[in-house]
Amino acid sequence: MKFSKRVKPRSISPFVVLALILLIGGGMLTIMFGLLWATRSARANALIAAVTLSTYTAAPPTNTPTPLAVGDILTVAPVSVTPILTDPRPPTNTPTPVLRPTGYYAAPANPTPIPTPILPEAAPFPSSCDGPGRMNILVIGMDGRSANYDRAARADALAVVGVNFGDRTAQILSLPRDLWVQIPEHGNNALHENRINTAYALGQQYSYPGGGPAFQAYTISQNFGLRIDRTVVLNFSTFEQAVDAIGGVDIEVLKAIRDEKYPDDFGGTLVLEIPAGWVHMDGRTALMYARTRHQDSDFGRMRRQQQVLMAIRDKLLTPETIVALPALAQLVYNSVRTDLTLDEVGLLGCAGPQIPSESITRLVMDLAMVEAFTAETGAQVLRPKMDVILPLLEAFSTGQ
């Protein structure tokens, strides 16, 4: 048997081996660098998406990665801010602080002075019981029971009584307490407008000569041209005690009264009922009858006050009241504020009983003589119509 010739394997050059190694290694490096580049691009895109806020719509992504510079990665786009129109916080019970004033200033009104009405000259002050002569007395009923007439309080009732000593006549003129008039200049206070019954308090507060009564009289005189000679001031308690001292009074009540808001002495109210017809009233009842006003008005109230004054006068002239006069005189001396002298009280005591009831004229400044309006302060007040009031003032000033 013959064997074939041995085939020797071809030997591989070392250079070939080295080329294969470099080729394989380069391919692997290329793959690794590609993966690293893709990873780096993904991380850069994620970082930009996290920090970039914009109002425009981004373009759709592509498969081709966009090379980024370091400056692009570190740059933050501007942030748009949407304003909050409502407070998202839940409401609380804490009140909102209110700005409070620390002072007060009111510009002076400086009203134009109204001329004082010119009335026929009244008879001179009397010097004897037989006259001639006339005495005008302002009667002021104070609001409350305090016997301190030096306090700065308002008047609750105002009436002027004129007594003619020569012809034995008299007039009673009642003034609404809510009249809106000019308050004369006093002290450092300029002329201004206010309720007529505030003059008493102002006279006391600013030490006007003669105090509240004198300034109340001066205010009435300046606005209506009346000469006021003397003043008498009394409070609720004095009025009640005076009526009780003469044994009460008899009054004809023309219409039954029901006042569901009559003010009591403790800051509250009570229901007041007085039947129609002749009623005998003690001091407390007579005061209620003279003060009630809610069932009609202040004008009805003033007529009732005049009715009570006439009932007191009539009772004083009865024989059975003579024994009560000393007690009444003592009460008046201790509880009434007046500038009447004892001689002048004697003149009134002499002429008064000689004046018949039919010779006493009762006058009221009523609704037809005023205009109701609301002041700047919100107060409901009455402005006098001077052209309508003038004949009333002239009628009051007649006699001698």
Sequence and secondary structure as in RCSB ss.txt:
>XXXX:A:sequence
MKFSKRVKPRSISPFVVLALILLIGGGMLTIMFGLLWATRSARANALIAAVTLSTYTAAPPTNTPTPLAVGDILT
VAPVSVTPILTDPRPPTNTPTPVLRPTGYYAAPANPTPIPTPILPEAAPFPSSCDGPGRMNILVIGMDGRSANYD
RAARADALAVVGVNFGDRTAQILSLPRDLWVQIPEHGNNALHENRINTAYALGQQYSYPGGGPAFQAYTISQNFG
LRIDRTVVLNFSTFEQAVDAIGGVDIEVLKAIRDEKYPDDFGGTLVLEIPAGWVHMDGRTALMYARTRHQDSDFG
RMRRQQQVLMAIRDKLLTPETIVALPALAQLVYNSVRTDLTLDEVGLLGCAGPQIPSESITRLVMDLAMVEAFTA
ETGAQVLRPKMDVILPLLEAFSTGQ
>XXXX:A:secstr
             HHHHHHHHHHHHHHHHHHHHHHHHHHHHHHHHHHHHHH   SS      SS     HHHHH 
          S  S   S        S                        SSTT S EEEEEEEEESSS   TT
S   EEEEEEEEEETTTTEEEEEEE TTBEEEE  BTTB  EEEEGGGHHHHHHHTT TTHHHHHHHHHHHHHH 
    EEEEE HHHHHHHHHHTT EEEEESS EEEEEEE TTS EEEEEE SEEEEE HHHHHHHHH  TTS HHH
HHHHHHHHHHHHHHHHTSGGGGGGHHHHHHHHHHH EE   HHHHHHHHHHGGGS GGGEEEEE  GGGEEEEE 
TTS EEEEE HHHHHHHHHHHT   
